[in-house]
Amino acid sequence: MTDGPIKRSITIAGHRTSLSLEEEFWTALKALAIAQGKSTAELIAAVDETRGDRNLSSAVRVFILGRLSNH
């Protein structure tokens, strides 16, 4: 476990961006992507399409919490 967010770069819709999430969120995101038969980048891209004005890191955290609370 780390003390703070881990920053990773990904490509969404042909452009590079970075995303900062705590290790636990990266782990949960990877598990959700596997469960949906998608890559992590594909799942993040899907969140990006529906995030509205929320920043991407926050949108991904909220997405993960929503998915995990439905199980």
N, C-alpha and C positions, 0 to 999 in steps of 0.2 A: 504494500500500500504506500502511496506517495502522500506528501503533505499538501499538494495543490494540484491544480489542473495540469494535464498533459496536453501540449499543443501538437496537432498533427495536420499535415497538409493533404488535401484531397482535391480531386477534379470533379466539378459539377457543371454540367451543361457546357463542357469544353473550356472552362476557366478554372484556374487554381484558386483555392481559398484555404484558410486555416480554421481549425475548430479546436477549442480548448474545453476538455472535459476531464473530470476526475477519473481515475483508473476504474472505479466501480461502474461508472457510466459507460466507459469504453467496453468493459466486459459485458455489460447488459446489452449494449447496442450490437455487439458481435453475435451474442446468443439470439437476439431477436432477428437479426439478418439471416442467420443460419436457419432458424425456424420457418422463415418466410421464403427460403430458397433464393435469397438475394445476397449480393455482396454488401459490405458495410457502406461503400460509396453509393450504391443504388438506393439503399434505405435512407441515407442522409439526403440524397437528391429528392426523394419523395417527400421528406419532411420539409425541405427547402421550398418546394412548390406550394406548400400550404401554410407557411409560417406567418404570413402577413407582415406586420411591422416588427415582430419580435426578432432579436438577433438569433443567428443560427445556433449558437451553443445553447442558449436558453430554450429554443424551440425543440432541440433534440432532447434535452433533459425532460421537458414537459411531455414529449412524445413517449419517452421511455417510462416515465411514471404512469402515464395513462395506460400503456400496454400492460405493465406489470400489475396495476391495480385491477385490471379486468380478468386476471387469472386466478 
